[in-house]
Amino acid sequence: MLHFFHKAFVALLLAGALSAQPAAFAARREVISGPVEARVLRVIDGDTFVAEAHVWPGQRIRVSVRIRGVDAPELRSRCAAEKAAARAARAALGRLLAQGTVRIGNISGGKYYGRVLADVTTEPGGDVASRLLDARLVAAYGGGRRASFVC
């Protein structure tokens, strides 16, 4: 009898997990075109920052924003050269975001939920990802496995 309840419990858990997946996948595919004006609160690293986004009149949300199309060196690397490159990328992102009005667009859930993936522009600076790539502070990234930093 106990064996039956164990099997029934496992079946219920599996059914619940499978039924929750379509909602999670739908949230990842959902895209908000924007642009949404955002106030930068903190730069986390060379490709991520925390912003307060003005979504509706009188409505603001705080969110971590990962810049689409780039991957910055890791601040927590064991490699001293990568850490230095990561600090340079973070400082450059901070300067770019301080240039003027920040707008995020093409906003989606991305790979890592808890933060959004978005195109980021500033006025008058333009596309932030392009500026970081042009300065060779970050690598181009289209998802999947990230390129290894050569130390």
C-alpha positions in Angstrom: 0.0 0.0 0.0 2.8 2.4 0.9 4.4 1.6 -2.5 1.2 2.8 -4.3 1.2 6.1 -2.4 4.8 6.7 -3.2 4.2 6.1 -6.9 1.1 8.4 -6.8 3.1 11.1 -5.1 5.9 10.9 -7.7 3.3 11.0 -10.5 1.7 14.1 -9.0 5.1 15.9 -8.7 6.0 15.0 -12.2 2.6 16.2 -13.5 3.0 19.5 -11.6 6.5 20.1 -13.0 5.4 19.4 -16.5 2.4 21.6 -16.3 4.5 24.5 -15.0 7.0 24.4 -17.9 4.8 25.9 -20.6 4.2 29.1 -18.5 8.0 29.4 -17.9 8.7 29.0 -21.6 6.0 31.5 -22.5 7.5 34.1 -20.1 10.9 33.6 -21.7 9.5 34.2 -25.2 7.5 37.2 -24.2 9.1 40.4 -25.5 8.4 44.0 -24.6 9.4 46.1 -27.6 10.0 49.3 -25.6 11.8 51.5 -25.5 11.4 51.9 -21.7 13.2 54.8 -20.0 15.4 53.6 -17.1 17.4 55.2 -14.3 20.6 53.3 -13.6 21.0 52.5 -9.9 24.1 50.4 -10.0 26.5 48.8 -12.5 27.1 45.2 -11.5 29.7 44.2 -14.1 30.6 44.9 -17.8 27.3 43.6 -19.2 24.8 43.9 -16.4 23.3 46.8 -14.4 20.4 47.5 -12.0 17.9 50.0 -13.2 14.6 51.5 -12.1 12.4 51.3 -15.2 9.5 53.7 -15.8 6.9 51.3 -17.1 3.7 53.4 -16.7 2.8 56.8 -15.3 3.6 56.6 -11.6 4.8 52.9 -11.9 8.5 52.0 -11.7 10.1 48.7 -11.2 13.7 47.8 -10.1 15.3 45.2 -12.4 18.7 43.8 -13.3 19.3 44.3 -17.0 21.7 42.1 -19.0 22.9 43.8 -22.2 21.9 41.7 -25.2 24.7 40.6 -27.6 27.8 41.0 -25.3 29.6 39.0 -22.6 32.0 40.8 -20.3 35.1 39.3 -18.6 34.3 37.9 -15.1 35.1 39.9 -12.0 35.3 36.7 -9.9 37.9 35.0 -12.2 41.0 33.5 -10.7 43.0 35.0 -13.6 44.4 38.5 -12.7 44.3 39.7 -16.3 40.6 38.7 -16.6 39.8 40.5 -13.4 41.5 43.7 -14.6 39.7 43.4 -17.9 36.4 43.0 -16.0 37.0 46.1 -13.9 37.8 48.1 -17.1 34.6 46.8 -18.8 32.5 47.7 -15.7 34.0 51.2 -15.5 33.4 51.8 -19.2 29.8 50.6 -18.9 29.3 53.0 -15.9 30.7 55.9 -18.0 28.4 55.0 -21.0 25.3 54.8 -18.9 26.1 58.1 -17.2 26.1 59.9 -20.6 22.4 60.7 -20.7 19.0 59.1 -20.8 19.1 55.3 -20.8 16.5 53.3 -22.7 16.0 49.6 -22.8 14.1 47.8 -25.5 13.5 44.4 -27.0 13.2 43.2 -23.4 12.8 39.5 -22.7 13.3 37.1 -19.8 16.5 35.7 -21.3 18.5 32.7 -20.1 18.8 33.7 -16.5 15.5 34.7 -14.9 15.6 37.3 -12.2 17.0 39.7 -14.7 15.9 40.8 -18.2 17.9 40.6 -21.4 17.6 43.9 -23.4 19.0 46.2 -26.0 20.3 49.3 -24.3 20.8 52.7 -25.7 21.8 56.1 -24.3 21.3 59.6 -25.6 23.5 60.8 -27.1 25.8 57.7 -26.9 23.7 55.3 -29.0 23.9 51.5 -28.7 25.8 50.5 -25.6 26.6 46.9 -26.8 28.2 48.3 -30.0 30.2 50.9 -28.0 31.6 48.2 -25.7 32.4 45.8 -28.6 34.1 48.6 -30.5 36.3 49.3 -27.5 37.1 45.6 -27.3 36.0 45.5 -23.6 33.5 42.7 -24.1 33.0 39.7 -26.5 30.1 39.3 -28.9 27.6 36.8 -27.4 24.6 35.2 -28.9 23.8 32.7 -26.2 25.1 29.3 -25.4 28.6 28.6 -24.1 30.7 31.7 -23.5 34.2 32.2 -24.9 37.0 31.5 -22.5 39.2 34.3 -21.5 42.9 33.6 -22.3 45.0 34.3 -19.3 
